[in-house]
Amino acid sequence: MIKITQYLKDFFNLFFPDLCVVCNTHLVNQELLICTKCLYNLPKTYYHKEPENPVSQLFWGRTKIENATAFFKFYKGSDYQQMMHKFKYHGNKEIGYILGKSFGNQLKESAFSQIDMIIPVPLHKSKLKKRGYNQSEWIAKGLAESLQKPVSTENLFRQIHTSTQTQKNRFERWQNVEGIFGIKQNEEFVDKHILLIDDVVTTGSTLEACAFQLLKLNNTKVSIATLAFADY
């Protein structure tokens, strides 16, 4: 039965081939969405090995973050920008899971393995309905599988819908997200070390607003991990 299934898959791929979302080459057996070469060439930061890395520095003097990192650097015009666009806007949510799982494997032997739970940055319900999924939640799912930590997706919520951050400067971004997050049940997060997850960090304003809300709770600590760091 397994041989027949593989035969049918190979036959189907002759006419509807699986292509890498980065380089558009044909995927081979065991490759999912991203080919081995593109995964290998991903411009990884390894910031989890550097406590005073550029992502951590975004939050200096703004809010208390235990550790912060990003999986790879994000450059405008790169093939990986197209990959992130497909992930965020074109329904290819599994990209986040695959990269999140790889990211989690990288973090296993670091301080990030000491967190208690993972929280993806929430979307407002209107944006979630329009997009159909929260891209950060799919990253969190992959990380959770590798790190063997629980994911909380309902307790931290976005109570105000805001305009896009894309064309705003740092001050405007903070004004745009100040006070927009709420917590339903404080008890779930009290005494916990939380890992906040987002897809891309630029100025860190959205993550700062999340952390600010969480750090109001007794003995709660926050670390941050994003899939990409916008290096521009």
Secondary structure, DSSP 8 states (H G I E B T S, - for coil): -HHHHHHHHHHHHHHS--B-TTT--B--TT--SS-HHHHHHS-B--GGG-TT-HHHHTTTTTS--S-EEEEEEE-TTSHHHHHHHHHHHSS-THHHHHHHHHHHHHHTTSGGGG-SEEEE----HHHHHHHSS-HHHHHHHHHHHHHT--B--SSEEE-S----STT--HHHHHHHHTT-EEES-GGGTTT-EEEEEEEEESS-HHHHHHHHHHTTSTT-EEEEEEEEEE--
